[in-house]
């Protein structure tokens, strides 16, 4: 019975739901692919950027089609600055301004974007709409621009080797604390541990909910229980140890299946709180 549910949990959670994204908090590096329509000339482009808190800066290059018979396309290179506005669950809205060189012409653009990401998944999708002004030798050309793309997000702490912090829990329920929260946060060690525990639980809930939805065609009556048994904090890095118990009904035959899986969620300090940046699954 447990073997059957592994198809949903191991593939659906460990691979798709618990492998962050959500709202940006700590510093992130984003690598993306995109395409645009309207005045935007690019067919396919690449984007690389850095985001700290609500603000990000990106550079991008793309290939532009000429749309003129017998004339080859050209490259476009530039950059943009973004600022997050509002967050609703997994959705974040942001404003953007940018500039680029399209062949021999300069262009500026501005607009709004919508980013969608699930906690503990390093991939997010986005849509951007706005206007663009292209300067030409004769006159400026103004019109709409639409861009869609996908980003792969890497937390800077991961690149610096701060995560994962070594887990040395002697027994379930143990909390390890080394270092302290920023002075301006005015948090006791107990409050800091509670905040890390809450961030881990919230990220697990988000990932599990997304996996349950994704496998809705195969399973019904999905329920799960998240238990965080211990938290380890070392300065601005942390880990939460725990387990997940899942039950569901297979739609194909009506059989109930269940399974329990352990693992640890990696955390990085974000302001006075914590942000999940990854997950390592273990059996049991």
DALINZI-V740525 format. One record per pair of residues at least 4 apart in sequence whose ideal C-beta (glycine too) atoms are under 6 Angstrom apart, sorted by the first residue. I is the first residue (numbers start at 1). GAP is how many residues later the second one is. If there is no record, write none. Layout:
BEGIN
i:I gap:GAP
i:I gap:GAP
END
This chain:
BEGIN
i:1 gap:256
i:2 gap:257
i:4 gap:253
i:5 gap:4
i:5 gap:252
i:5 gap:253
i:5 gap:254
i:6 gap:4
i:7 gap:4
i:8 gap:4
i:8 gap:207
i:8 gap:211
i:9 gap:4
i:9 gap:237
i:9 gap:250
i:9 gap:252
i:10 gap:4
i:11 gap:4
i:12 gap:4
i:12 gap:5
i:12 gap:199
i:12 gap:203
i:13 gap:4
i:13 gap:5
i:13 gap:198
i:14 gap:4
i:14 gap:267
i:16 gap:195
i:17 gap:190
i:17 gap:191
i:17 gap:193
i:17 gap:194
i:18 gap:102
i:18 gap:189
i:18 gap:261
i:19 gap:260
i:20 gap:99
i:20 gap:100
i:20 gap:256
i:20 gap:257
i:21 gap:96
i:21 gap:97
i:21 gap:100
i:21 gap:103
i:21 gap:132
i:22 gap:95
i:22 gap:97
i:23 gap:64
i:23 gap:69
i:24 gap:4
i:24 gap:27
i:25 gap:245
i:25 gap:250
i:26 gap:242
i:26 gap:244
i:26 gap:249
i:27 gap:25
i:27 gap:129
i:28 gap:23
i:28 gap:125
i:28 gap:127
i:29 gap:21
i:29 gap:125
i:30 gap:19
i:30 gap:121
i:30 gap:123
i:31 gap:17
i:31 gap:121
i:32 gap:15
i:32 gap:117
i:32 gap:119
i:33 gap:116
i:33 gap:117
i:34 gap:11
i:34 gap:113
i:34 gap:115
i:35 gap:9
i:36 gap:4
i:36 gap:6
i:36 gap:111
i:37 gap:109
i:38 gap:106
i:38 gap:107
i:38 gap:108
i:39 gap:93
i:39 gap:104
i:39 gap:106
i:40 gap:105
i:41 gap:23
i:41 gap:61
i:42 gap:20
i:42 gap:22
i:42 gap:34
i:43 gap:20
i:43 gap:22
i:45 gap:15
i:45 gap:17
i:46 gap:15
i:47 gap:11
i:47 gap:13
i:48 gap:11
i:49 gap:7
i:49 gap:9
i:51 gap:5
i:54 gap:29
i:54 gap:30
i:55 gap:28
i:56 gap:26
i:57 gap:24
i:58 gap:21
i:58 gap:22
i:59 gap:20
i:61 gap:16
i:62 gap:14
i:63 gap:10
i:64 gap:9
i:64 gap:10
i:64 gap:12
i:64 gap:38
i:65 gap:8
i:66 gap:5
i:66 gap:7
i:74 gap:29
i:76 gap:24
i:76 gap:26
i:77 gap:24
i:78 gap:21
i:78 gap:22
i:80 gap:16
i:80 gap:18
i:81 gap:16
i:82 gap:12
i:82 gap:14
i:83 gap:12
i:84 gap:8
i:84 gap:10
i:85 gap:8
i:85 gap:9
i:86 gap:7
i:87 gap:5
i:90 gap:26
i:90 gap:28
i:91 gap:25
i:92 gap:23
i:93 gap:21
i:94 gap:19
i:95 gap:17
i:96 gap:15
i:96 gap:17
i:97 gap:13
i:98 gap:11
i:99 gap:9
i:100 gap:7
i:101 gap:5
i:102 gap:5
i:105 gap:29
i:105 gap:30
i:105 gap:31
i:106 gap:29
i:107 gap:25
i:107 gap:27
i:108 gap:25
i:109 gap:21
i:109 gap:23
i:109 gap:36
i:110 gap:20
i:111 gap:17
i:111 gap:18
i:111 gap:19
i:113 gap:13
i:113 gap:15
i:114 gap:13
i:115 gap:9
i:115 gap:11
i:116 gap:9
i:117 gap:7
i:118 gap:92
i:119 gap:84
i:119 gap:87
i:119 gap:88
i:119 gap:157
i:120 gap:83
i:120 gap:87
i:120 gap:156
i:120 gap:159
i:122 gap:30
i:122 gap:31
i:123 gap:29
i:124 gap:27
i:125 gap:25
i:126 gap:23
i:127 gap:21
i:128 gap:19
i:129 gap:17
i:130 gap:15
i:131 gap:13
i:132 gap:13
i:133 gap:7
i:133 gap:9
i:134 gap:7
i:135 gap:5
i:154 gap:4
i:155 gap:113
i:155 gap:122
i:157 gap:5
i:157 gap:6
i:157 gap:111
i:158 gap:5
i:162 gap:75
i:163 gap:74
i:163 gap:103
i:163 gap:114
i:164 gap:75
i:164 gap:102
i:165 gap:67
i:165 gap:69
i:165 gap:72
i:165 gap:74
i:167 gap:65
i:167 gap:72
i:167 gap:97
i:169 gap:5
i:169 gap:61
i:169 gap:72
i:170 gap:4
i:172 gap:57
i:173 gap:56
i:173 gap:57
i:174 gap:56
i:175 gap:18
i:175 gap:55
i:175 gap:56
i:176 gap:56
i:177 gap:12
i:177 gap:56
i:178 gap:56
i:179 gap:56
i:181 gap:4
i:181 gap:6
i:181 gap:11
i:185 gap:87
i:187 gap:4
i:187 gap:5
i:193 gap:38
i:195 gap:78
i:195 gap:79
i:196 gap:35
i:196 gap:42
i:196 gap:71
i:196 gap:78
i:197 gap:31
i:197 gap:34
i:199 gap:75
i:199 gap:77
i:200 gap:28
i:200 gap:40
i:200 gap:65
i:201 gap:25
i:201 gap:27
i:203 gap:73
i:204 gap:22
i:208 gap:16
i:212 gap:10
i:215 gap:4
i:219 gap:29
i:220 gap:29
i:220 gap:31
i:221 gap:28
i:222 gap:26
i:223 gap:24
i:224 gap:20
i:224 gap:22
i:225 gap:20
i:226 gap:18
i:227 gap:15
i:227 gap:16
i:228 gap:12
i:228 gap:14
i:229 gap:12
i:229 gap:13
i:230 gap:11
i:231 gap:9
i:232 gap:7
i:233 gap:5
i:236 gap:33
i:238 gap:29
i:239 gap:25
i:239 gap:27
i:240 gap:25
i:241 gap:23
i:243 gap:17
i:243 gap:19
i:244 gap:17
i:245 gap:15
i:246 gap:13
i:247 gap:11
i:248 gap:9
i:249 gap:7
i:250 gap:5
i:262 gap:20
i:262 gap:22
i:263 gap:17
i:263 gap:18
i:263 gap:19
i:264 gap:16
i:265 gap:11
i:265 gap:14
i:266 gap:11
i:266 gap:12
i:267 gap:7
i:267 gap:9
i:268 gap:7
i:268 gap:9
i:270 gap:5
END
